[in-house]
Amino acid sequence: MRTSFLSGASFAVAGAVALWSCGGGGASSSPAGPSPGPAPQTVTVTIVASSGNQSYKPNPVAAKSGDTVLFKNNDTNMHHIVMDDGSFDLGEVTPGSTSKGLTLKTANPATFHCTNHSSMVGSLNGQSAPEPPPCNNPSGYGC
């Protein structure tokens, strides 16, 4: 009797170990975490001219949280891109060069402009690009 009890107990322990080590063959006991979103991307905005809200392609710019936004200057003028709320200054972008990157912490709407050409306005995650301010310089330079 003693032998069969030990054999049965050994079998039960071995079965429990097998189920435990194999996960029991059922559903995972740990809850599934949230599925990761799309990987961050680099969004390049091309500066094509110094002509109001048509200066940037695309405009408005669509980017999500985690994306990096770059400005590529295909114009012949130097530009200095800043966020209107003062949160970021991309500095001078010479003809043919690309700005340093702006990595978005949120995908909230925002606007930006060129400090060298006040009419160069753009929108980030907005419905449409803003209208440029009126030009007070009769020669049009800087507008």
N, CA, C and O atoms as a GROMACS GRO file, in nm:
protein
  572
    1MET      N    1   0.081  -0.117   0.000
    1MET     CA    2   0.000   0.000   0.000
    1MET      C    3   0.086   0.124   0.000
    1MET      O    4   0.055   0.224  -0.065
    2ARG      N    5   0.194   0.116   0.074
    2ARG     CA    6   0.281   0.232   0.082
    2ARG      C    7   0.344   0.261  -0.053
    2ARG      O    8   0.359   0.378  -0.088
    3THR      N    9   0.381   0.161  -0.130
    3THR     CA   10   0.442   0.179  -0.259
    3THR      C   11   0.347   0.247  -0.357
    3THR      O   12   0.388   0.338  -0.430
    4SER      N   13   0.221   0.206  -0.359
    4SER     CA   14   0.127   0.265  -0.453
    4SER      C   15   0.097   0.410  -0.418
    4SER      O   16   0.076   0.492  -0.507
    5PHE      N   17   0.095   0.444  -0.288
    5PHE     CA   18   0.072   0.582  -0.248
    5PHE      C   19   0.184   0.671  -0.296
    5PHE      O   20   0.160   0.779  -0.350
    6LEU      N   21   0.309   0.626  -0.275
    6LEU     CA   22   0.423   0.706  -0.321
    6LEU      C   23   0.424   0.717  -0.473
    6LEU      O   24   0.456   0.823  -0.527
    7SER      N   25   0.389   0.610  -0.540
    7SER     CA   26   0.387   0.616  -0.686
    7SER      C   27   0.282   0.713  -0.733
    7SER      O   28   0.306   0.790  -0.826
    8GLY      N   29   0.165   0.711  -0.670
    8GLY     CA   30   0.059   0.804  -0.706
    8GLY      C   31   0.098   0.947  -0.676
    8GLY      O   32   0.071   1.037  -0.755
    9ALA      N   33   0.162   0.969  -0.560
    9ALA     CA   34   0.205   1.104  -0.523
    9ALA      C   35   0.312   1.153  -0.619
    9ALA      O   36   0.310   1.269  -0.659
   10SER      N   37   0.404   1.065  -0.655
   10SER     CA   38   0.509   1.104  -0.750
   10SER      C   39   0.448   1.142  -0.883
   10SER      O   40   0.490   1.239  -0.945
   11PHE      N   41   0.350   1.066  -0.928
   11PHE     CA   42   0.283   1.093  -1.054
   11PHE      C   43   0.212   1.228  -1.048
   11PHE      O   44   0.217   1.306  -1.144
   12ALA      N   45   0.146   1.256  -0.936
   12ALA     CA   46   0.073   1.383  -0.920
   12ALA      C   47   0.169   1.501  -0.921
   12ALA      O   48   0.141   1.602  -0.985
   13VAL      N   49   0.283   1.489  -0.852
   13VAL     CA   50   0.382   1.596  -0.850
   13VAL      C   51   0.441   1.615  -0.989
   13VAL      O   52   0.456   1.728  -1.035
   14ALA      N   53   0.474   1.507  -1.055
   14ALA     CA   54   0.530   1.518  -1.191
   14ALA      C   55   0.431   1.583  -1.285
   14ALA      O   56   0.470   1.663  -1.370
   15GLY      N   57   0.303   1.550  -1.273
   15GLY     CA   58   0.201   1.611  -1.358
   15GLY      C   59   0.187   1.759  -1.330
   15GLY      O   60   0.173   1.838  -1.424
   16ALA      N   61   0.192   1.799  -1.203
   16ALA     CA   62   0.181   1.940  -1.167
   16ALA      C   63   0.300   2.018  -1.220
   16ALA      O   64   0.284   2.130  -1.271
   17VAL      N   65   0.420   1.961  -1.209
   17VAL     CA   66   0.541   2.026  -1.262
   17VAL      C   67   0.530   2.042  -1.412
   17VAL      O   68   0.565   2.147  -1.466
   18ALA      N   69   0.482   1.941  -1.480
   18ALA     CA   70   0.468   1.948  -1.626
   18ALA      C   71   0.370   2.056  -1.666
   18ALA      O   72   0.395   2.134  -1.758
   19LEU      N   73   0.256   2.063  -1.596
   19LEU     CA   74   0.158   2.167  -1.627
   19LEU      C   75   0.214   2.305  -1.597
   19LEU      O   76   0.195   2.398  -1.676
   20TRP      N   77   0.282   2.321  -1.486
   20TRP     CA   78   0.338   2.451  -1.448
   20TRP      C   79   0.444   2.495  -1.547
   20TRP      O   80   0.445   2.611  -1.589
   21SER      N   81   0.534   2.405  -1.585
   21SER     CA   82   0.644   2.444  -1.674
   21SER      C   83   0.597   2.467  -1.816
   21SER      O   84   0.663   2.539  -1.891
   22CYS      N   85   0.488   2.408  -1.854
   22CYS     CA   86   0.437   2.427  -1.991
   22CYS      C   87   0.328   2.532  -1.996
   22CYS      O   88   0.269   2.555  -2.102
   23GLY      N   89   0.300   2.594  -1.886
   23GLY     CA   90   0.196   2.695  -1.885
   23GLY      C   91   0.058   2.637  -1.872
   23GLY      O   92  -0.040   2.711  -1.882
   24GLY      N   93   0.046   2.508  -1.848
   24GLY     CA   94  -0.085   2.448  -1.827
   24GLY      C   95  -0.161   2.424  -1.953
   24GLY      O   96  -0.272   2.371  -1.948
   25GLY      N   97  -0.107   2.462  -2.067
   25GLY     CA   98  -0.174   2.438  -2.193
   25GLY      C   99  -0.292   2.530  -2.215
   25GLY      O  100  -0.355   2.523  -2.321
   26GLY      N  101  -0.324   2.615  -2.119
   26GLY     CA  102  -0.437   2.705  -2.135
   26GLY      C  103  -0.390   2.845  -2.168
   26GLY      O  104  -0.278   2.866  -2.215
   27ALA      N  105  -0.477   2.940  -2.143
   27ALA     CA  106  -0.447   3.080  -2.171
   27ALA      C  107  -0.337   3.129  -2.078
   27ALA      O  108  -0.319   3.076  -1.968
   28SER      N  109  -0.265   3.228  -2.121
   28SER     CA  110  -0.159   3.286  -2.041
   28SER      C  111  -0.216   3.348  -1.916
   28SER      O  112  -0.324   3.407  -1.918
   29SER      N  113  -0.144   3.335  -1.806
   29SER     CA  114  -0.193   3.391  -1.681
   29SER      C  115  -0.157   3.538  -1.669
   29SER      O  116  -0.214   3.608  -1.585
   30SER      N  117  -0.065   3.590  -1.751
   30SER     CA  118  -0.031   3.731  -1.744
   30SER      C  119  -0.116   3.808  -1.846
   30SER      O  120  -0.132   3.763  -1.959
   31PRO      N  121  -0.171   3.924  -1.806
   31PRO     CA  122  -0.257   4.000  -1.896
   31PRO      C  123  -0.175   4.058  -2.011
   31PRO      O  124  -0.059   4.095  -1.995
   32ALA      N  125  -0.238   4.066  -2.126
   32ALA     CA  126  -0.171   4.124  -2.242
   32ALA      C  127  -0.162   4.274  -2.224
   32ALA      O  128  -0.260   4.337  -2.184
   33GLY      N  129  -0.047   4.334  -2.253
   33GLY     CA  130  -0.029   4.478  -2.245
   33GLY      C  131  -0.087   4.544  -2.369
   33GLY      O  132  -0.129   4.476  -2.462
   34PRO      N  133  -0.089   4.674  -2.370
   34PRO     CA  134  -0.142   4.744  -2.488
   34PRO      C  135  -0.052   4.717  -2.608
   34PRO      O  136   0.070   4.710  -2.596
   35SER      N  137  -0.114   4.705  -2.723
   35SER     CA  138  -0.033   4.682  -2.842
   35SER      C  139   0.038   4.810  -2.878
   35SER      O  140  -0.020   4.919  -2.870
   36PRO      N  141   0.164   4.800  -2.918
   36PRO     CA  142   0.240   4.921  -2.950
   36PRO      C  143   0.182   4.990  -3.073
   36PRO      O  144   0.134   4.924  -3.166
   37GLY      N  145   0.186   5.122  -3.073
   37GLY     CA  146   0.138   5.200  -3.187
   37GLY      C  147   0.240   5.198  -3.299
   37GLY      O  148   0.344   5.132  -3.288
   38PRO      N  149   0.212   5.270  -3.404
   38PRO     CA  150   0.306   5.276  -3.515
   38PRO      C  151   0.440   5.336  -3.470
   38PRO      O  152   0.443   5.423  -3.382
   39ALA      N  153   0.546   5.290  -3.528
   39ALA     CA  154   0.680   5.339  -3.494
   39ALA      C  155   0.692   5.486  -3.532
   39ALA      O  156   0.635   5.530  -3.632
   40PRO      N  157   0.768   5.563  -3.453
   40PRO     CA  158   0.789   5.704  -3.488
   40PRO      C  159   0.854   5.716  -3.626
   40PRO      O  160   0.930   5.629  -3.669
   41GLN      N  161   0.820   5.824  -3.694
   41GLN     CA  162   0.873   5.848  -3.827
   41GLN      C  163   0.941   5.984  -3.833
   41GLN      O  164   0.926   6.065  -3.741
   42THR      N  165   1.015   6.007  -3.940
   42THR     CA  166   1.070   6.138  -3.968
   42THR      C  167   0.984   6.202  -4.075
   42THR      O  168   0.964   6.145  -4.182
   43VAL      N  169   0.935   6.321  -4.045
   43VAL     CA  170   0.851   6.395  -4.138
   43VAL      C  171   0.933   6.514  -4.188
   43VAL      O  172   0.977   6.596  -4.108
   44THR      N  173   0.953   6.523  -4.318
   44THR     CA  174   1.031   6.632  -4.375
   44THR      C  175   0.938   6.733  -4.440
   44THR      O  176   0.857   6.699  -4.526
   45VAL      N  177   0.952   6.858  -4.397
   45VAL     CA  178   0.879   6.969  -4.455
   45VAL      C  179   0.976   7.043  -4.546
   45VAL      O  180   1.086   7.080  -4.504
   46THR      N  181   0.937   7.063  -4.670
   46THR     CA  182   1.025   7.131  -4.766
   46THR      C  183   0.988   7.279  -4.771
   46THR      O  184   0.872   7.315  -4.788
   47ILE      N  185   1.089   7.363  -4.755
   47ILE     CA  186   1.072   7.508  -4.771
   47ILE      C  187   1.092   7.535  -4.919
   47ILE      O  188   1.201   7.514  -4.973
   48VAL      N  189   0.987   7.583  -4.985
   48VAL     CA  190   0.994   7.600  -5.130
   48VAL      C  191   1.002   7.746  -5.174
   48VAL      O  192   1.039   7.772  -5.288
   49ALA      N  193   0.968   7.840  -5.087
   49ALA     CA  194   0.970   7.982  -5.125
   49ALA      C  195   0.949   8.067  -5.000
   49ALA      O  196   0.940   8.016  -4.888
   50SER      N  197   0.943   8.197  -5.021
   50SER     CA  198   0.913   8.292  -4.914
   50SER      C  199   0.778   8.356  -4.942
   50SER      O  200   0.765   8.478  -4.941
   51SER      N  201   0.678   8.272  -4.968
   51SER     CA  202   0.548   8.324  -5.014
   51SER      C  203   0.433   8.278  -4.924
   51SER      O  204   0.353   8.193  -4.963
   52GLY      N  205   0.425   8.336  -4.806
   52GLY     CA  206   0.313   8.311  -4.718
   52GLY      C  207   0.299   8.166  -4.676
   52GLY      O  208   0.398   8.096  -4.655
   53ASN      N  209   0.172   8.122  -4.664
   53ASN     CA  210   0.150   7.986  -4.618
   53ASN      C  211   0.171   7.883  -4.728
   53ASN      O  212   0.150   7.764  -4.706
   54GLN      N  213   0.211   7.927  -4.846
   54GLN     CA  214   0.248   7.835  -4.956
   54GLN      C  215   0.398   7.806  -4.952
   54GLN      O  216   0.450   7.738  -5.042
   55SER      N  217   0.468   7.855  -4.852
   55SER     CA  218   0.613   7.841  -4.841
   55SER      C  219   0.658   7.702  -4.800
   55SER      O  220   0.772   7.663  -4.825
   56TYR      N  221   0.569   7.627  -4.739
   56TYR     CA  222   0.603   7.495  -4.685
   56TYR      C  223   0.521   7.387  -4.754
   56TYR      O  224   0.402   7.405  -4.780
   57LYS      N  225   0.586   7.276  -4.785
   57LYS     CA  226   0.516   7.160  -4.842
   57LYS      C  227   0.551   7.039  -4.758
   57LYS      O  228   0.669   7.005  -4.751
   58PRO      N  229   0.457   6.974  -4.694
   58PRO     CA  230   0.314   7.003  -4.688
   58PRO      C  231   0.286   7.112  -4.586
   58PRO      O  232   0.371   7.144  -4.503
   59ASN      N  233   0.170   7.167  -4.594
   59ASN     CA  234   0.123   7.267  -4.499
   59ASN      C  235  -0.029   7.264  -4.502
   59ASN      O  236  -0.088   7.308  -4.601
   60PRO      N  237  -0.095   7.215  -4.399
   60PRO     CA  238  -0.043   7.182  -4.267
   60PRO      C  239   0.038   7.052  -4.268
   60PRO      O  240   0.024   6.968  -4.356
   61VAL      N  241   0.122   7.039  -4.167
   61VAL     CA  242   0.209   6.923  -4.150
   61VAL      C  243   0.140   6.825  -4.055
   61VAL      O  244   0.096   6.863  -3.947
   62ALA      N  245   0.130   6.700  -4.096
   62ALA     CA  246   0.071   6.596  -4.010
   62ALA      C  247   0.182   6.513  -3.949
   62ALA      O  248   0.263   6.454  -4.021
   63ALA      N  249   0.186   6.508  -3.816
   63ALA     CA  250   0.287   6.428  -3.745
   63ALA      C  251   0.226   6.384  -3.612
   63ALA      O  252   0.144   6.455  -3.554
   64LYS      N  253   0.268   6.268  -3.566
   64LYS     CA  254   0.215   6.215  -3.440
   64LYS      C  255   0.320   6.226  -3.330
   64LYS      O  256   0.437   6.254  -3.356
   65SER      N  257   0.277   6.204  -3.209
   65SER     CA  258   0.367   6.208  -3.095
   65SER      C  259   0.482   6.109  -3.118
   65SER      O  260   0.458   5.994  -3.155
   66GLY      N  261   0.604   6.153  -3.095
   66GLY     CA  262   0.722   6.070  -3.115
   66GLY      C  263   0.788   6.092  -3.250
   66GLY      O  264   0.906   6.058  -3.267
   67ASP      N  265   0.716   6.147  -3.347
   67ASP     CA  266   0.774   6.175  -3.478
   67ASP      C  267   0.874   6.290  -3.468
   67ASP      O  268   0.863   6.374  -3.379
   68THR      N  269   0.969   6.292  -3.560
   68THR     CA  270   1.065   6.401  -3.570
   68THR      C  271   1.035   6.479  -3.696
   68THR      O  272   1.023   6.422  -3.804
   69VAL      N  273   1.023   6.612  -3.682
   69VAL     CA  274   0.994   6.699  -3.795
   69VAL      C  275   1.122   6.773  -3.833
   69VAL      O  276   1.188   6.833  -3.748
   70LEU      N  277   1.156   6.767  -3.962
   70LEU     CA  278   1.273   6.838  -4.017
   70LEU      C  279   1.226   6.936  -4.123
   70LEU      O  280   1.123   6.914  -4.187
   71PHE      N  281   1.300   7.045  -4.141
   71PHE     CA  282   1.272   7.142  -4.247
   71PHE      C  283   1.388   7.142  -4.344
   71PHE      O  284   1.501   7.173  -4.307
   72LYS      N  285   1.361   7.108  -4.470
   72LYS     CA  286   1.462   7.104  -4.577
   72LYS      C  287   1.446   7.231  -4.659
   72LYS      O  288   1.339   7.256  -4.716
   73ASN      N  289   1.550   7.313  -4.667
   73ASN     CA  290   1.543   7.442  -4.737
   73ASN      C  291   1.579   7.425  -4.884
   73ASN      O  292   1.697   7.415  -4.920
   74ASN      N  293   1.478   7.422  -4.970
   74ASN     CA  294   1.499   7.418  -5.115
   74ASN      C  295   1.486   7.557  -5.177
   74ASN      O  296   1.483   7.570  -5.300
   75ASP      N  297   1.478   7.659  -5.095
   75ASP     CA  298   1.470   7.797  -5.140
   75ASP      C  299   1.612   7.855  -5.151
   75ASP      O  300   1.709   7.792  -5.106
   76THR      N  301   1.623   7.973  -5.209
   76THR     CA  302   1.755   8.038  -5.223
   76THR      C  303   1.784   8.132  -5.106
   76THR      O  304   1.894   8.186  -5.097
   77ASN      N  305   1.687   8.152  -5.018
   77ASN     CA  306   1.704   8.239  -4.902
   77ASN      C  307   1.729   8.158  -4.775
   77ASN      O  308   1.693   8.041  -4.767
   78MET      N  309   1.793   8.223  -4.677
   78MET     CA  310   1.809   8.162  -4.545
   78MET      C  311   1.678   8.180  -4.469
   78MET      O  312   1.613   8.284  -4.480
   79HIS      N  313   1.640   8.079  -4.391
   79HIS     CA  314   1.518   8.085  -4.312
   79HIS      C  315   1.549   8.047  -4.168
   79HIS      O  316   1.645   7.975  -4.140
   80HIS      N  317   1.466   8.096  -4.077
   80HIS     CA  318   1.481   8.069  -3.934
   80HIS      C  319   1.343   8.031  -3.882
   80HIS      O  320   1.257   8.117  -3.863
   81ILE      N  321   1.322   7.902  -3.858
   81ILE     CA  322   1.191   7.849  -3.823
   81ILE      C  323   1.177   7.838  -3.671
   81ILE      O  324   1.263   7.782  -3.603
   82VAL      N  325   1.067   7.894  -3.620
   82VAL     CA  326   1.036   7.887  -3.476
   82VAL      C  327   0.888   7.852  -3.458
   82VAL      O  328   0.805   7.879  -3.544
   83MET      N  329   0.858   7.790  -3.344
   83MET     CA  330   0.719   7.765  -3.308
   83MET      C  331   0.662   7.896  -3.253
   83MET      O  332   0.730   7.967  -3.179
   84ASP      N  333   0.539   7.927  -3.289
   84ASP     CA  334   0.477   8.053  -3.246
   84ASP      C  335   0.466   8.065  -3.095
   84ASP      O  336   0.472   8.175  -3.041
   85ASP      N  337   0.450   7.952  -3.026
   85ASP     CA  338   0.436   7.957  -2.881
   85ASP      C  339   0.571   7.964  -2.809
   85ASP      O  340   0.577   7.963  -2.686
   86GLY      N  341   0.681   7.970  -2.886
   86GLY     CA  342   0.814   7.981  -2.829
   86GLY      C  343   0.871   7.849  -2.778
   86GLY      O  344   0.978   7.849  -2.717
   87SER      N  345   0.802   7.739  -2.800
   87SER     CA  346   0.847   7.611  -2.746
   87SER      C  347   0.968   7.552  -2.816
   87SER      O  348   1.037   7.467  -2.760
   88PHE      N  349   0.996   7.596  -2.938
   88PHE     CA  350   1.110   7.538  -3.010
   88PHE      C  351   1.162   7.636  -3.114
   88PHE      O  352   1.084   7.704  -3.181
   89ASP      N  353   1.293   7.642  -3.128
   89ASP     CA  354   1.360   7.725  -3.226
   89ASP      C  355   1.454   7.635  -3.306
   89ASP      O  356   1.551   7.582  -3.252
   90LEU      N  357   1.424   7.618  -3.434
   90LEU     CA  358   1.506   7.531  -3.519
   90LEU      C  359   1.631   7.600  -3.571
   90LEU      O  360   1.715   7.536  -3.633
   91GLY      N  361   1.644   7.729  -3.547
   91GLY     CA  362   1.763   7.802  -3.589
   91GLY      C  363   1.764   7.833  -3.738
   91GLY      O  364   1.664   7.813  -3.808
   92GLU      N  365   1.878   7.881  -3.784
   92GLU     CA  366   1.895   7.919  -3.925
   92GLU      C  367   1.904   7.793  -4.012
   92GLU      O  368   1.974   7.698  -3.978
   93VAL      N  369   1.833   7.796  -4.123
   93VAL     CA  370   1.837   7.686  -4.219
   93VAL      C  371   1.883   7.746  -4.352
   93VAL      O  372   1.807   7.813  -4.422
   94THR      N  373   2.009   7.721  -4.385
   94THR     CA  374   2.067   7.779  -4.507
   94THR      C  375   2.016   7.706  -4.631
   94THR      O  376   1.970   7.592  -4.622
   95PRO      N  377   2.022   7.772  -4.748
   95PRO     CA  378   1.978   7.706  -4.871
   95PRO      C  379   2.047   7.570  -4.891
   95PRO      O  380   2.169   7.560  -4.878
   96GLY      N  381   1.968   7.469  -4.921
   96GLY     CA  382   2.020   7.335  -4.945
   96GLY      C  383   2.040   7.251  -4.821
   96GLY      O  384   2.072   7.132  -4.831
   97SER      N  385   2.022   7.309  -4.703
   97SER     CA  386   2.045   7.231  -4.580
   97SER      C  387   1.912   7.192  -4.515
   97SER      O  388   1.804   7.233  -4.557
   98THR      N  389   1.925   7.109  -4.412
   98THR     CA  390   1.810   7.061  -4.337
   98THR      C  391   1.826   7.104  -4.192
   98THR      O  392   1.936   7.101  -4.137
   99SER      N  393   1.715   7.145  -4.130
   99SER     CA  394   1.717   7.190  -3.991
   99SER      C  395   1.749   7.075  -3.896
   99SER      O  396   1.747   6.958  -3.934
  100LYS      N  397   1.779   7.113  -3.773
  100LYS     CA  398   1.786   7.012  -3.668
  100LYS      C  399   1.645   6.959  -3.649
  100LYS      O  400   1.548   7.023  -3.691
  101GLY      N  401   1.632   6.845  -3.586
  101GLY     CA  402   1.502   6.781  -3.572
  101GLY      C  403   1.422   6.832  -3.453
  101GLY      O  404   1.477   6.863  -3.347
  102LEU      N  405   1.294   6.838  -3.472
  102LEU     CA  406   1.198   6.869  -3.366
  102LEU      C  407   1.120   6.742  -3.339
  102LEU      O  408   1.037   6.702  -3.421
  103THR      N  409   1.146   6.676  -3.225
  103THR     CA  410   1.074   6.554  -3.189
  103THR      C  411   0.953   6.592  -3.106
  103THR      O  412   0.965   6.654  -3.000
  104LEU      N  413   0.836   6.553  -3.155
  104LEU     CA  414   0.711   6.593  -3.090
  104LEU      C  415   0.684   6.510  -2.966
  104LEU      O  416   0.693   6.388  -2.967
  105LYS      N  417   0.650   6.579  -2.858
  105LYS     CA  418   0.610   6.511  -2.735
  105LYS      C  419   0.460   6.482  -2.737
  105LYS      O  420   0.414   6.387  -2.674
  106THR      N  421   0.386   6.564  -2.810
  106THR     CA  422   0.242   6.543  -2.827
  106THR      C  423   0.208   6.571  -2.973
  106THR      O  424   0.289   6.625  -3.048
  107ALA      N  425   0.090   6.534  -3.012
  107ALA     CA  426   0.044   6.561  -3.149
  107ALA      C  427  -0.055   6.678  -3.150
  107ALA      O  428  -0.140   6.687  -3.238
  108ASN      N  429  -0.041   6.767  -3.054
  108ASN     CA  430  -0.131   6.882  -3.045
  108ASN      C  431  -0.108   6.977  -3.162
  108ASN      O  432   0.003   6.986  -3.214
  109PRO      N  433  -0.213   7.048  -3.204
  109PRO     CA  434  -0.196   7.149  -3.310
  109PRO      C  435  -0.104   7.261  -3.262
  109PRO      O  436  -0.105   7.299  -3.145
  110ALA      N  437  -0.025   7.313  -3.353
  110ALA     CA  438   0.066   7.424  -3.324
  110ALA      C  439   0.092   7.499  -3.455
  110ALA      O  440   0.067   7.447  -3.564
  111THR      N  441   0.142   7.619  -3.442
  111THR     CA  442   0.177   7.697  -3.561
  111THR      C  443   0.323   7.738  -3.552
  111THR      O  444   0.382   7.743  -3.444
  112PHE      N  445   0.381   7.767  -3.668
  112PHE     CA  446   0.521   7.807  -3.675
  112PHE      C  447   0.537   7.914  -3.782
  112PHE      O  448   0.447   7.937  -3.863
  113HIS      N  449   0.652   7.981  -3.782
  113HIS     CA  450   0.680   8.083  -3.882
  113HIS      C  451   0.830   8.099  -3.899
  113HIS      O  452   0.910   8.045  -3.823
  114CYS      N  453   0.867   8.174  -4.002
  114CYS     CA  454   1.007   8.209  -4.027
  114CYS      C  455   1.030   8.348  -3.969
  114CYS      O  456   0.957   8.441  -4.002
  115THR      N  457   1.131   8.363  -3.884
  115THR     CA  458   1.158   8.494  -3.825
  115THR      C  459   1.217   8.591  -3.928
  115THR      O  460   1.209   8.712  -3.910
  116ASN      N  461   1.276   8.539  -4.035
  116ASN     CA  462   1.332   8.625  -4.140
  116ASN      C  463   1.225   8.674  -4.237
  116ASN      O  464   1.243   8.777  -4.302
  117HIS      N  465   1.116   8.602  -4.249
  117HIS     CA  466   1.009   8.634  -4.344
  117HIS      C  467   0.876   8.612  -4.271
  117HIS      O  468   0.825   8.500  -4.267
  118SER      N  469   0.820   8.717  -4.215
  118SER     CA  470   0.703   8.704  -4.128
  118SER      C  471   0.580   8.646  -4.197
  118SER      O  472   0.490   8.595  -4.130
  119SER      N  473   0.576   8.652  -4.331
  119SER     CA  474   0.460   8.596  -4.401
  119SER      C  475   0.467   8.444  -4.414
  119SER      O  476   0.369   8.380  -4.450
  120MET      N  477   0.583   8.386  -4.386
  120MET     CA  478   0.600   8.241  -4.397
  120MET      C  479   0.544   8.174  -4.272
  120MET      O  480   0.612   8.164  -4.170
  121VAL      N  481   0.419   8.129  -4.281
  121VAL     CA  482   0.351   8.069  -4.166
  121VAL      C  483   0.311   7.927  -4.199
  121VAL      O  484   0.283   7.893  -4.314
  122GLY      N  485   0.307   7.844  -4.096
  122GLY     CA  486   0.267   7.705  -4.116
  122GLY      C  487   0.195   7.650  -3.995
  122GLY      O  488   0.194   7.710  -3.888
  123SER      N  489   0.135   7.534  -4.016
  123SER     CA  490   0.056   7.469  -3.912
  123SER      C  491   0.102   7.325  -3.896
  123SER      O  492   0.130   7.255  -3.994
  124LEU      N  493   0.108   7.283  -3.772
  124LEU     CA  494   0.144   7.145  -3.737
  124LEU      C  495   0.022   7.081  -3.675
  124LEU      O  496  -0.026   7.127  -3.571
  125ASN      N  497  -0.030   6.976  -3.737
  125ASN     CA  498  -0.147   6.903  -3.690
  125ASN      C  499  -0.270   6.994  -3.676
  125ASN      O  500  -0.357   6.969  -3.593
  126GLY      N  501  -0.276   7.097  -3.757
  126GLY     CA  502  -0.390   7.188  -3.757
  126GLY      C  503  -0.481   7.160  -3.875
  126GLY      O  504  -0.446   7.083  -3.964
  127GLN      N  505  -0.596   7.222  -3.875
  127GLN     CA  506  -0.691   7.203  -3.983
  127GLN      C  507  -0.641   7.266  -4.112
  127GLN      O  508  -0.654   7.206  -4.219
  128SER      N  509  -0.585   7.384  -4.103
  128SER     CA  510  -0.532   7.451  -4.222
  128SER      C  511  -0.422   7.545  -4.179
  128SER      O  512  -0.412   7.583  -4.063
  129ALA      N  513  -0.340   7.582  -4.274
  129ALA     CA  514  -0.231   7.674  -4.245
  129ALA      C  515  -0.288   7.812  -4.213
  129ALA      O  516  -0.385   7.854  -4.275
  130PRO      N  517  -0.229   7.882  -4.118
  130PRO     CA  518  -0.280   8.015  -4.084
  130PRO      C  519  -0.254   8.115  -4.196
  130PRO      O  520  -0.169   8.095  -4.282
  131GLU      N  521  -0.330   8.223  -4.192
  131GLU     CA  522  -0.306   8.331  -4.288
  131GLU      C  523  -0.186   8.411  -4.241
  131GLU      O  524  -0.168   8.432  -4.121
  132PRO      N  525  -0.101   8.456  -4.334
  132PRO     CA  526   0.015   8.536  -4.294
  132PRO      C  527  -0.029   8.674  -4.243
  132PRO      O  528  -0.134   8.725  -4.282
  133PRO      N  529   0.053   8.733  -4.157
  133PRO     CA  530   0.020   8.868  -4.109
  133PRO      C  531   0.036   8.968  -4.223
  133PRO      O  532   0.106   8.940  -4.320
  134PRO      N  533  -0.026   9.085  -4.212
  134PRO     CA  534  -0.008   9.186  -4.318
  134PRO      C  535   0.136   9.233  -4.322
  134PRO      O  536   0.204   9.240  -4.219
  135CYS      N  537   0.182   9.264  -4.439
  135CYS     CA  538   0.319   9.311  -4.456
  135CYS      C  539   0.320   9.464  -4.445
  135CYS      O  540   0.251   9.533  -4.520
  136ASN      N  541   0.398   9.514  -4.352
  136ASN     CA  542   0.407   9.659  -4.331
  136ASN      C  543   0.528   9.719  -4.400
  136ASN      O  544   0.554   9.839  -4.384
  137ASN      N  545   0.601   9.642  -4.475
  137ASN     CA  546   0.720   9.691  -4.545
  137ASN      C  547   0.682   9.714  -4.690
  137ASN      O  548   0.651   9.619  -4.761
  138PRO      N  549   0.685   9.840  -4.738
  138PRO     CA  550   0.645   9.868  -4.877
  138PRO      C  551   0.726   9.791  -4.980
  138PRO      O  552   0.676   9.761  -5.089
  139SER      N  553   0.851   9.758  -4.949
  139SER     CA  554   0.933   9.685  -5.047
  139SER      C  555   0.898   9.537  -5.049
  139SER      O  556   0.932   9.466  -5.144
  140GLY      N  557   0.829   9.490  -4.946
  140GLY     CA  558   0.794   9.350  -4.937
  140GLY      C  559   0.904   9.263  -4.881
  140GLY      O  560   0.882   9.144  -4.861
  141TYR      N  561   1.023   9.320  -4.856
  141TYR     CA  562   1.132   9.241  -4.802
  141TYR      C  563   1.100   9.199  -4.659
  141TYR      O  564   1.054   9.280  -4.579
  142GLY      N  565   1.124   9.076  -4.629
  142GLY     CA  566   1.099   9.024  -4.495
  142GLY      C  567   0.956   8.980  -4.473
  142GLY      O  568   0.919   8.938  -4.364
  143CYS      N  569   0.877   8.990  -4.579
  143CYS     CA  570   0.736   8.949  -4.568
  143CYS      C  571   0.714   8.815  -4.635
  143CYS      O  572   0.602   8.764  -4.636
   0.00000   0.00000   0.00000
